Structure formats: structure tokens, C-alpha cells
């Protein structure tokens, strides 16, 4: 069968580097690149301001002081201004030093709630997966995301832990 000598307009448009329509592979590649960029961004070392804000969570007085909670949340948002955290960040978990019967405390990013949990009390909203990591020690706190946990050391370095 003879090959056509001329291409149809649709064939030309789909092969043109100036085409306004993107092939499916390009959009998938862009999505993968966006995920890689996000993962790289969330893996960066945390700033001293961010670390100090997270250390204030164990003070206990924040539970009834929404202004202090809002300041902490502002610092968290400033750490990642280019990311919509409410879509991916569930909250934070760390060891509670208030003493018995408390074991861990959380900051629920979506509900903006700081809560101290007793031994055996179940953490809500998928944050239970970070309790064991927090209690094992070696990290200041655990950032709990929809797809993983990020354990943050005292110096601000981040380890990604699949959950």
C-alpha cells in the first residue's frame, strides 16, 4: 500500500513542537516532576524558627490559647509558602514531656488542634502511624502526611519513612 505524501493537519499539529495540545505522556511526566519537586522540597532541612515553633507545642498552655496556635501554624506555612499543606499534611506527633499519663501530643493541621494523648489513647485522622516512630526516639517530631511520615531531627534534618 502506498504511503501518503502529505500529512493531514491533525498529524502535523500532533507532531509540531509548537503545538498547544500536550500529549498524554507530557502531562504524566509533568505530574511526576511536580511530585518529585514536592518530595525534594519537603525533604529540605527545617529552619531554626520552624524547629522552635514545634518545640513550643509541649508547653501545654497552647491548648487553650488559639493566638499561640495561630502563630505556630503561621510559622509552619511560612516554611513552605509554595505548597498547599492542607491537602497533604495531616498533622504532627511528638513525645509529650508533661509526664504520666501523657505519652504523645499532636497538632492537627486541618483542625488546628493541639491535644495531649494518654497511654493507649488512639490518635485520630491517620496520625496513629507516627506514634511508634515518635516513641522510639531520636526525632524531635514527626510530620504526618497522607502518603508517608517525615521524621525531623533536632538539627532540622528530615528522614522520610513510608507508612
SULMOBEL-V626663 format. One record per pair of residues at least 12 apart in sequence whose ideal C-beta (glycine too) atoms are under 6 Angstrom apart, sorted by the first residue. I is the first residue (numbers start at 1). J is the second residue. Records with the same first field share a line. If there is no record, write none. Layout:
BEGIN
I: J / J
END
This chain:
BEGIN
43: 158
45: 156 / 157
46: 152 / 156
49: 75
50: 75 / 79
51: 156
53: 72 / 75
54: 141
57: 107
58: 97
60: 98
62: 114
63: 114
69: 112
88: 145 / 146
89: 109 / 145
90: 125 / 126 / 127 / 144
91: 106 / 107 / 108 / 109 / 127 / 144
92: 107 / 141 / 143
93: 106 / 127 / 130 / 134 / 142
94: 134 / 141
95: 134
96: 116
98: 116
101: 118 / 119
102: 116 / 118
103: 117 / 119
104: 117 / 131 / 134
106: 127
127: 144
129: 163
130: 142 / 144 / 149
133: 151
139: 151 / 153
140: 152 / 154
148: 160 / 162 / 163
149: 161 / 163
END
